[in-house]
Each structure stands twice: as C-alpha cells, then as structure tokens.
Amino acid sequence: MAERPTLRLFLDEGVPDSVGHALLEAGHEVHFLNRSLARGSSDQLVCAIADINNATLVALDGDMRRIAQGHGVGSGRYLRLGLIKLSCFEPDAAARVRAAMSLIEHEWMFTDGQDGRRIFVEIGDRVIRSHR
C-alpha cells in the first residue's frame, strides 16, 4: 500500500480552526492565517503567501475560487496555487474535510510532478468535486 502524502496547507482567516485540526490529525502540515498574517489581509496577499510557501490554500471565501481559477489553477500569476474550497455549511466543514480526505490526498498524488502540484477540490454540503 502506498504511503500517504503530506500536504502543506494554508488556512484563510474565515476557515474554522476545526478544519485545520482535522487536517493536522490526518498528518498534514497546516499554517493558520490568523497566526501568521493580520486579519483582513487582502486576498491577493493571502494567495501570494500560500503560493510562495508552496502551500495549498484552504478557503471559504468565494473570491478565492475566482482567483484560483483565473490565476493559480491553469496559468498566470500564482503558478503553484492550489485550492481546497469549502462551499459547505461552516459548522460541518471539519466533518466534510474528513469525508473528502481520500480524494484530497489522491488529487495531490495524481498531480505530483505535473504543473507544480496544484489541486483544486471543492467541498460542498452534498458534493465533493475535483477540478482538473
């Protein structure tokens, strides 16, 4: 059986800490925005910090999806920016992330060596999807 990957993740300020803890429990490296940047930092700065640190951004913010689709996932400004977009009811976010963990890790391993390890997974209340 293949070894599980370790992802480097950067949680945007609107993401509940419980999501970060769910990711930590799965063995991933998690950085919380509210512990490293000022609250209210611009979306562009958040994306740049995640990109520079080769981290996948985890966000509830709908603007982050637009930025990732327009720039990170595909081509352009944030060349390595990946996104795990939480489009679910916030109190359920940690449970939904746990339910999506195998897909998130599969997408990470699938993109290994391709386009700088960018993933784009959207986790909704009733659906979990990957955008390639």
N, C-alpha and C positions, 0 to 999 in steps of 0.2 A: 504494500500500500504506500502511496506517495506521501511524503512529508507535507504537512500543512504549511502554507506560506505565511510569512509575517508581513502584514501591510503597515505602512506608515500613514496615519490618518490625522487630519487637522479638522477639528470641530469648530464650525462657525458659532457665533455667540448665541444664536437662537436655539441651538441644539441642546436638549436636556442632558445634564451630566449622566443620567442613567444610560443613555445611548453610549457614551464614552466608556462607562463601566462595563457594559455588555461587550464592547469591542475589546477592552482590556482582558476580560475573562476568557475571550477566545484566543488570547495570546498575541494580539496586535499592539503596535506602538501608537499611542494616542496622545495628541497635543491639543489642549483646550485653549481656544482663542482667549477666553476671559482670564487666562492665567499668563498670557504672553503679549497680548495687544490691548490697547484701550478699547473699552466698549464704544460702539458707534463708529469703529473704523470703517472706512469705505470698502465696498465690495471689491473694488479694483485692488486695494491694498491686501485684503484677505486672500484674494486669488493669487496675487504675486507672491505672498509669503508661502502659501501652500506649494506653488509651482517651484519656487527657489529651493524649497526643502524636500522636493520630490515626494510630496505628500498628496494623498487623495483627499479632497475636500468633502466633508460631510455637512450638509446644509438643509435647512427647512425653507430658506429664503427662495422664493420663485425667481428672483433676479439672477441667482447663481446658476440656475439651469440655463437661462438665456446666455449668460456669459460663457459657460462651459460649452454649450452647443456652438456658439458663434466663434469662440476662440480656442478653447482647450481641446475639445474632442473634435478633431478634424484637422485644423491647421490654424496658424496665426499666432497671436500674441503669447498665450500661455501654452507653450508647446507640450508640456508634460502634465497639464492639469487634468486630473480625473475627478469625477463627482459621484458621490452617493447622495442622491436627492431624496429627502424624506417628504413624501406627499401624503402622509398619513396623519391621523388624529394624534396630536402631540403626546398625550398620556400613554398611547400604545406604541410609541416609537421604539423603545428598547426591545419590546417583545417582537415587533416586526423585524428589527435588525437581526435578532437572534434567529428568527424564522428564515431570513434571507442569507444567513452566513455562508451556507454551502455555495450559493450562486455567486456571492461576492468573491469568495476565495477562488471559485472556478474561473470567473472572469479575469481575476488577477493572473492566474496561471496561464490562461489562454492568451493573454496579451503579452506575456513575458517575451521580451526580445522584439516585440512589434510596437512601433510608434511610441517608445518610451514608457510602456506600462500604463497607458491611460485606460481607465474604465469609466463607464457611465451606467450606473444602476439606479433605477427609480423604485422606491418602496412606497406603495400606496396602501390604503386600507384593505383592499381586496385583490391587489395585483402587485407582483414583483417583476420588473422587466429590465432587460439589459438592452442598451442602445449601442450598436456597433457601426 
